[in-house]
């Protein structure tokens, strides 16, 4: 499950080392993009930052079925044509 990391610092940038070797740079109060949870699991640096109250690791909720929900619907061409025809008959 993906996670996001939030900097709890009030001033100065923060670099968070991830398990893969990549590093996240966060501004004070900034929330990172979603990263795989394996990037923070068993990561001593992340555990230390959480323990010292410098960052918070938040889980990202996923929609049912593991995919993001889609909002809105595409217009139905058939229904549109029927609506236009009905309005022209009146």
C-alpha positions as CSV (number, residue, x, y, z in Angstrom):
1,X,0.0,0.0,0.0
2,X,1.4,3.4,-0.9
3,X,2.4,5.9,1.8
4,X,3.0,9.6,1.9
5,X,5.5,11.4,4.2
6,X,4.7,14.7,5.8
7,X,7.4,17.0,7.2
8,X,6.5,18.2,10.6
9,X,9.3,20.8,10.7
10,X,8.4,24.5,11.0
11,X,11.5,25.7,9.2
12,X,14.2,24.5,6.8
13,X,14.2,21.8,4.2
14,X,14.3,18.1,5.1
15,X,15.9,15.2,3.2
16,X,14.4,11.8,3.8
17,X,16.5,8.8,2.6
18,X,14.4,6.0,1.1
19,X,15.3,2.3,1.1
20,X,16.0,2.3,-2.7
21,X,18.7,4.9,-2.3
22,X,16.5,7.8,-3.5
23,X,16.0,10.9,-1.3
24,X,12.9,13.0,-0.8
25,X,13.3,16.7,-0.2
26,X,10.4,18.2,1.8
27,X,9.8,21.8,2.7
28,X,8.3,22.5,6.1
29,X,4.8,21.1,6.3
30,X,5.0,19.5,2.8
31,X,3.4,16.2,2.0
32,X,5.4,13.9,-0.4
33,X,3.9,12.2,-3.4
34,X,2.8,8.6,-2.8
35,X,5.7,6.2,-2.5
36,X,5.7,2.4,-2.1
37,X,5.6,1.3,1.5
38,X,8.7,-0.8,1.0
39,X,10.6,2.5,0.8
40,X,10.0,3.1,4.5
41,X,9.7,-0.4,5.9
42,X,12.7,-1.4,8.0
43,X,14.3,1.9,7.2
44,X,16.3,3.0,10.3
45,X,16.6,6.7,9.1
46,X,12.8,6.9,8.6
47,X,12.1,5.2,11.9
48,X,14.5,7.7,13.6
49,X,12.8,10.7,12.0
50,X,9.3,9.4,13.0
51,X,10.5,8.7,16.6
52,X,11.9,12.2,16.9
53,X,8.7,13.8,15.6
54,X,10.2,15.2,12.5
55,X,8.1,13.3,10.0
56,X,4.8,11.4,9.9
57,X,4.2,8.5,7.6
58,X,0.6,8.3,6.3
59,X,-1.0,5.4,4.4
60,X,-2.8,6.3,1.2
61,X,-6.3,4.9,1.1
62,X,-7.1,3.1,-2.2
63,X,-10.5,2.6,-3.8
64,X,-12.1,-0.8,-3.9
65,X,-10.4,-3.1,-6.4
66,X,-7.1,-1.4,-6.0
67,X,-7.7,1.3,-8.5
68,X,-8.6,5.0,-8.1
69,X,-12.2,5.8,-8.5
70,X,-13.2,7.7,-11.6
71,X,-15.4,10.7,-11.1
72,X,-17.9,11.8,-13.7
73,X,-19.1,9.9,-16.7
74,X,-18.5,10.2,-20.4
75,X,-21.5,11.6,-22.2
76,X,-23.7,8.9,-23.8
77,X,-24.0,9.7,-27.6
78,X,-27.1,7.5,-27.9
79,X,-28.9,9.3,-25.1
80,X,-27.9,12.7,-26.5
81,X,-29.3,11.9,-29.9
82,X,-32.6,10.6,-28.4
83,X,-32.9,13.7,-26.3
84,X,-32.4,16.0,-29.3
85,X,-34.9,14.1,-31.4
86,X,-37.5,14.2,-28.6
87,X,-37.1,18.0,-28.2
88,X,-37.4,18.6,-32.0
89,X,-40.7,16.6,-32.1
90,X,-42.4,18.8,-29.4
